[in-house]
Amino acid sequence: MSQIDPLSIAHEFLHRLGSGAEPAAVAELFAEDIVWEIPGDTRAFPWIGQQSGRQAVLTFLRETSARIERVRLDVDDVLANEKRAVILGSLASRVRSTGKLIETSFAIVLTIQEGQIAHFQMLEDSFAVSCAATLGKSENR
């Protein structure tokens, strides 16, 4: 990265994520003691909840690749100030174990300290994620 401002870091994060970079190459954008937060049903997937350390990033990248098929990821906007970047968009993912589709808007808030992502928070429709992760009856009755 030529710059370390929050907007550049957010764009680099999206680039590495979208290009299929190795998990370690994505994780190096994050501070060693990153606080990783995706609110929701912690029983649904291992990356949901609050965790810390780069291992949380690696878990997210490896587990989502194994458990979810990415169908669509649309980034609508990336906004930033001197300390934070916010990525707004929508996504569709199919849960491999259930075949259910998750469609949700999202906001990812990246807090930047010393040129690295120190706090990651993803806000999405956590109810839809939890429902898609379970093998319960179909919504079509």
C-alpha positions as CSV (number, residue, x, y, z in Angstrom):
1,M,0.0,0.0,0.0
2,S,1.3,3.4,-0.9
3,Q,-0.8,5.2,1.7
4,I,-2.0,4.2,5.1
5,D,-5.1,6.4,5.4
6,P,-8.4,4.6,6.3
7,L,-9.9,4.9,2.8
8,S,-6.8,3.3,1.2
9,I,-6.8,0.5,3.7
10,A,-10.5,-0.2,3.2
11,H,-10.0,-0.4,-0.6
12,E,-6.9,-2.6,-0.1
13,F,-9.0,-4.9,2.2
14,L,-11.7,-5.2,-0.5
15,H,-9.1,-5.8,-3.2
16,R,-7.4,-8.6,-1.3
17,L,-10.7,-10.1,-0.3
18,G,-12.1,-10.0,-3.9
19,S,-9.0,-11.2,-5.6
20,G,-8.8,-14.4,-3.7
21,A,-5.6,-13.5,-1.8
22,E,-4.3,-16.0,0.7
23,P,-5.8,-15.6,4.2
24,A,-2.4,-14.5,5.6
25,A,-2.2,-11.7,3.0
26,V,-5.6,-10.4,4.0
27,A,-4.8,-10.8,7.7
28,E,-1.6,-8.7,7.5
29,L,-3.8,-5.6,7.1
30,F,-5.0,-6.2,10.7
31,A,-3.3,-5.3,13.9
32,E,-2.0,-8.3,16.0
33,D,-4.6,-7.5,18.7
34,I,-7.5,-6.7,16.3
35,V,-11.0,-6.7,17.9
36,W,-13.3,-8.7,15.6
37,E,-17.0,-8.2,16.0
38,I,-19.9,-9.6,14.0
39,P,-23.0,-9.4,16.2
40,G,-25.5,-12.3,16.0
41,D,-26.2,-15.9,16.9
42,T,-22.8,-17.3,18.0
43,R,-24.2,-20.8,17.4
44,A,-24.7,-20.2,13.7
45,F,-21.1,-19.9,12.6
46,P,-17.7,-19.7,14.4
47,W,-16.9,-16.2,13.2
48,I,-19.9,-14.6,14.8
49,G,-19.5,-12.8,18.1
50,Q,-16.6,-10.8,19.5
51,Q,-13.1,-12.2,19.2
52,S,-9.6,-10.8,19.2
53,G,-6.3,-11.3,17.5
54,R,-5.4,-12.1,13.9
55,Q,-6.6,-15.6,14.4
56,A,-10.1,-14.3,14.3
57,V,-9.5,-12.9,10.8
58,L,-8.0,-16.2,9.7
59,T,-10.9,-18.1,11.1
60,F,-13.4,-15.9,9.3
61,L,-11.6,-16.2,6.0
62,R,-11.1,-20.0,6.2
63,E,-14.4,-20.9,7.7
64,T,-16.5,-18.7,5.3
65,S,-14.7,-20.2,2.4
66,A,-15.5,-23.7,3.6
67,R,-19.1,-23.1,4.8
68,I,-20.4,-20.5,2.5
69,E,-20.6,-20.1,-1.3
70,R,-20.3,-16.4,-2.2
71,V,-23.1,-15.7,-4.8
72,R,-22.9,-11.9,-4.9
73,L,-21.1,-9.0,-3.1
74,D,-21.9,-5.5,-4.1
75,V,-20.1,-2.6,-2.6
76,D,-22.3,0.6,-2.8
77,D,-20.0,3.0,-1.0
78,V,-16.8,3.4,1.0
79,L,-16.7,6.4,3.3
80,A,-13.8,7.5,5.6
81,N,-12.5,10.0,8.0
82,E,-9.1,10.2,9.7
83,K,-9.8,7.2,12.0
84,R,-12.5,5.0,10.3
85,A,-13.7,3.6,7.0
86,V,-17.2,2.3,6.5
87,I,-18.0,-0.1,3.7
88,L,-21.7,-0.2,2.7
89,G,-23.2,-2.9,0.4
90,S,-25.2,-6.0,0.0
91,L,-24.4,-9.6,-0.4
92,A,-25.9,-13.0,-1.2
93,S,-24.3,-16.2,0.1
94,R,-25.5,-19.8,0.0
95,V,-24.8,-21.9,3.1
96,R,-23.3,-25.2,1.9
97,S,-24.7,-27.4,4.7
98,T,-28.3,-26.2,4.3
99,G,-28.5,-24.9,0.7
100,K,-30.2,-21.8,2.1
101,L,-29.5,-18.3,0.7
102,I,-28.6,-15.4,2.8
103,E,-29.4,-12.0,1.2
104,T,-28.6,-9.0,3.3
105,S,-27.4,-5.4,3.3
106,F,-24.2,-4.8,5.4
107,A,-22.1,-2.2,6.9
108,I,-18.5,-2.9,7.8
109,V,-16.8,-0.4,10.1
110,L,-13.0,-0.5,10.1
111,T,-11.2,1.5,12.8
112,I,-7.6,2.2,11.8
113,Q,-4.7,2.7,14.2
114,E,-1.1,3.0,13.2
115,G,-1.9,2.0,9.6
116,Q,-3.6,-1.2,10.4
117,I,-7.2,-2.3,11.1
118,A,-7.6,-2.4,14.9
119,H,-11.3,-3.0,15.1
120,F,-13.6,-4.7,12.6
121,Q,-17.3,-4.6,13.0
122,M,-19.8,-6.1,10.5
123,L,-23.4,-5.3,10.8
124,E,-25.8,-7.5,8.8
125,D,-29.2,-9.2,9.1
126,S,-28.1,-11.6,11.8
127,F,-31.6,-13.2,12.0
128,A,-31.4,-14.2,8.3
129,V,-27.9,-15.6,8.9
130,S,-29.1,-17.6,11.9
131,C,-32.1,-19.0,10.0
132,A,-30.0,-19.9,6.9
133,A,-27.5,-21.8,9.2
134,T,-30.2,-24.1,10.6
135,L,-31.6,-27.2,9.0
136,G,-35.2,-26.4,10.1
137,K,-38.2,-26.5,7.9
138,S,-38.2,-24.3,4.8
139,E,-39.8,-20.9,4.8
140,N,-42.2,-22.2,2.1
141,R,-44.9,-24.1,3.9
